C-alpha cells in the first residue's frame, strides 16, 4: 500500500485518538531515541521522537497500539489495513 506523506499525517491523528481511547498518553520529544510504548508509574505512555518522519511516527504509534491491544476496538478499515500491512512485512 503506497501512502503519501500528507496521508500519514491523517493516519497519525487517527492513531492518536485510538491511543487516547486505550488510556495512553502520547509524548513527542526530541532526543536520540526511536520511541515506543512504555509504562511509567502505572501510566501508559507512547514516546515519539518529534524529529522522526511522519511514516516513522505512524509506525511507532501503530506498534504501540498493537501492544495495547486493538483487536476489540473499532478502527477504520484503511487504518486497520495499514497496521496489518506494517506487521505482516516483519
C-alpha positions as CSV (number, residue, x, y, z in Angstrom):
1,X,0.0,0.0,0.0
2,X,1.5,3.3,-1.1
3,X,0.8,6.2,1.2
4,X,1.7,9.9,0.7
5,X,3.3,12.0,3.4
6,X,0.1,14.0,3.8
7,X,-2.0,10.8,4.3
8,X,0.4,9.8,7.1
9,X,-0.5,13.0,8.9
10,X,-4.2,12.0,8.8
11,X,-3.4,8.4,9.9
12,X,-1.3,9.7,12.8
13,X,-4.2,11.8,14.0
14,X,-6.5,8.8,13.9
15,X,-3.9,6.7,15.7
16,X,-3.5,9.4,18.4
17,X,-7.3,9.3,19.0
18,X,-7.2,5.5,19.3
19,X,-4.3,5.7,21.8
20,X,-6.2,8.1,24.0
21,X,-9.3,5.7,23.8
22,X,-7.0,3.0,25.1
23,X,-5.8,5.2,28.0
24,X,-2.4,6.1,26.7
25,X,-0.6,9.4,26.8
26,X,1.4,10.4,23.7
27,X,4.6,12.5,24.1
28,X,6.5,14.0,21.3
29,X,10.1,14.6,22.5
30,X,13.4,15.5,20.9
31,X,16.4,13.2,21.5
32,X,18.5,10.3,20.3
33,X,15.8,7.5,20.5
34,X,13.4,5.7,18.3
35,X,10.3,5.8,20.5
36,X,7.7,3.3,21.6
37,X,5.3,2.2,24.3
38,X,6.2,2.0,28.0
39,X,4.6,2.1,31.4
40,X,5.6,5.0,33.6
41,X,4.3,4.7,37.2
42,X,1.3,2.8,36.1
43,X,0.6,5.2,33.2
44,X,0.6,4.1,29.6
45,X,2.9,6.3,27.7
46,X,3.9,6.4,24.0
47,X,7.0,8.4,23.3
48,X,7.7,9.5,19.8
49,X,10.8,11.4,18.5
50,X,9.4,14.6,17.2
51,X,12.1,14.8,14.6
52,X,11.1,11.4,13.0
53,X,9.4,11.3,9.6
54,X,5.6,11.0,9.5
55,X,5.9,7.5,8.3
56,X,8.2,6.6,11.3
57,X,5.7,8.3,13.7
58,X,2.9,6.2,12.3
59,X,4.9,3.0,12.6
60,X,5.7,3.8,16.2
61,X,2.1,4.6,17.1
62,X,0.8,1.5,15.3
63,X,3.3,-0.7,17.1
64,X,2.4,0.8,20.4
65,X,-1.3,0.3,19.7
66,X,-0.7,-3.4,18.8
67,X,0.9,-3.8,22.3
68,X,-2.0,-2.1,23.9
69,X,-4.5,-4.4,22.2
70,X,-6.6,-3.1,19.3
71,X,-8.4,-6.2,18.4
72,X,-11.6,-5.3,20.3
73,X,-12.0,-1.6,19.2
74,X,-13.2,-0.1,16.0
75,X,-10.6,1.1,13.6
76,X,-11.4,2.4,10.2
77,X,-10.7,-0.2,7.5
78,X,-7.9,1.9,5.9
79,X,-6.0,2.2,9.2
80,X,-6.6,-1.4,10.2
81,X,-5.2,-2.5,6.8
82,X,-2.2,-0.2,7.2
83,X,-1.4,-1.6,10.7
84,X,-1.8,-5.2,9.4
85,X,0.4,-4.5,6.4
86,X,3.1,-3.0,8.6
87,X,3.4,-6.0,10.8
88,X,3.0,-8.7,8.1
89,X,6.2,-7.4,6.4
90,X,8.3,-8.0,9.6
